[in-house]
Amino acid sequence: MNVMNSASSTLNEETLQPVPTNSGQQRRYGDFPTFPAALDYAAQGNAGFNIYSGKGVLLEALPYKKLREQAIETGLRLLGMGLQPGDRVAIVAESDGDFARIFFGCQYAGLVSAPLPLPVAFAGKEAYLATLRGMITSAGASAVIIPQIIEGWTNDIVSGLGLVFAGSPAELMARPVPEIALPEIKPEALSYLQFSSGSTRFPMGVCVSQKSGMANVAAIAHDGLQVRETDDRCVSWLPLYHDMGLVGFFLTPMTCQLTVDMLPTREFARRPHVWLDLISRNRGTLAYSPSFGYELCARRPAAEGLDLSSWRVAGIGGDMIRPHILEIFAERFASAGFDKRAFEASYGMAEATLAISFAPLNTGIQTDTVDLSVLESQGLAVAPKSANAPSRTFVLCGKVLPHHGLEVRDAEGNVLPDRTVGTIFVRGPSLMDGYFRQPEETIKAIDTQKWLNTGDLGYMLNGQIVVTGRAKDLIIINGRNIWPQDLEWSAENELPTLRSRDVAVFSLEKGEQEEIVALIQCRATTPETREELRSEAASLFRRLHGVEVSVVLVPPHALPQTSSGKLTRAKARTMFLSGVFEPQPEVEPA
């Protein structure tokens, strides 16, 4: 029997009611062996997914009970095509019910889901197609599901890849449901491949097993978010092709029987206030965003009648946390009932499924202001020597999750004391099995004692981790360790015409020395105004950071971003060296 009801079905909006907040069943915090087992339990209650348009109109109410039925049918359809357990199914991840049906269909069928990005963050069709084809090839996918929004690009995406199936969700759902048995899903089985947001030139899929995925969502629900027995509800615009959206606000809620109100990622930047409106009218309690999401919301005043008093965990993740943006947001929406103590800092990455640490709940953002000169020259995070000394404020990202470990080490592998910057290592049951079909890269990342080198730098402070940046982005000038985000944030904060993510800073080899380059998105068109911005920026870097910087102005929207909206300095540097941005200083490639 076909019980499929697509989100595109004709529905009377007046009669369509959202899935309720409370499941009506005893809360379980992800204590299941597999994701199918978790959905089997969630299907016994009333919770589920509500799919909204970018304008906040309810398009589909999908209780977990109905999702389970539809997912099983979808999994059988995939197996009926000749796919075998362990085969990979790439899903271009729109935030809708079709993605949920296909993702969980793969879970029931023993197939390995590989969520792929939408083109929202890519600079043009060709760059997007190249990235997508690279991910499909890296995953060794046998089938690719392409949503209606880019259905016209299907041939460009899949041509020559030799797939068993390539088509839209509607085409998949039109297939017959065969009368065959589903396989037994074991905890050690591979659940999905997560392509990290930086996976562009050489995509590497992170292997997340049923067991490691369940370990992380259980820790997030029980120890991180401390999900309550009743009345918690999630509201999310986060992309389902990124670990924060997929694990944090798709898998975790299902495994602890929470309802989620989902908005399309591709429309968030145009209508960020819809996110807040949904939290208000549905009494959402749990919602996350990178810093830039809060910044977009704070650009306009609180709407009349907006009530954010139910929002108890306003999480920040996915990028370096910018405290001043959160301060502006808290001030802007205090009149709407927002409590700044709801801000929740956390740290994580796809290689650990998602979460590694959470700050204590209900304490707001805790910061540590350090002497920038000492940090750069000695790698020590100490208080500024004077009120006028250059300083940098970092956010404390909490203690490592139970049953996991975290250490900060020096180059020789020694564990460092508090306030000494080193490389962050983690281990625990949430760690990936490795990079898919990349044994050499896996060995580089995970040592024989199962410690993962995160590639991040940071320091410990009273049991909490403070992240200072990515090791690969660090700029070394005359013995100083300079973090590019320090320069980027200074420009974006001090120069009134600049916005968040308008500046990309990196270094280049020039002779025997390194040269710092800042690419700045400029909206001005007159030569005088452009030259004024260039001069002001160079002077600012010299005055606040004591470094000479070659400032290059680029058009708006020219700086590359990852699929999750983060600035990618490595790609910006490559584009600069290839002559995409003109004019440019004479430099030698590193």
Secondary structure, DSSP 8 states (H G I E B T S, - for coil): ------TTS---TTT-----S--SS----S--SSHHHHHHHHTTSS-EEEEE-TTS-EEEEEEHHHHHHHHHHHHHHHHHTT--TT-EEEEE--SSHHHHHHHHHHHHHT-EEEEE--GGGSSSHHHHHHHHHHHHHHHT-SEEE--GGGGGGHHHHHTTS--SEEE-HHHHHTS-----------TTSEEEEEE-TT-SSS--EEEEEHHHHHHHHHHIIIIIS---SSS--EEE---TTSHIIIIIIIIHHHHTT--EEE--GGGTTT-THHHHHHHHHHT--EEEE-HHHHHHHTTS---TT---TT--EEEE-SS---HHHHHHHHHHHGGGT--GGGEEEEEE-GGGSSEEEE--TTS---EEEEEHHHHHHH-B----SSTTS-EEEEEB--EE-TT-EEEEE-TTS-B--TTB-EEEEEESTTS-SEETT-HHHHHHHB-TT--EEEEEEEEEETTEEEEEEEGGG-EEETTEEE-HHHHHHHHHHHSTT--TT-EEEEEEEETTEEEEEEEEE----SHHHHHHHHHHHHHHHHHHH---EEEEEE-TT-S-B-TTS-B-HHHHHHHHHTTSSSS----B--
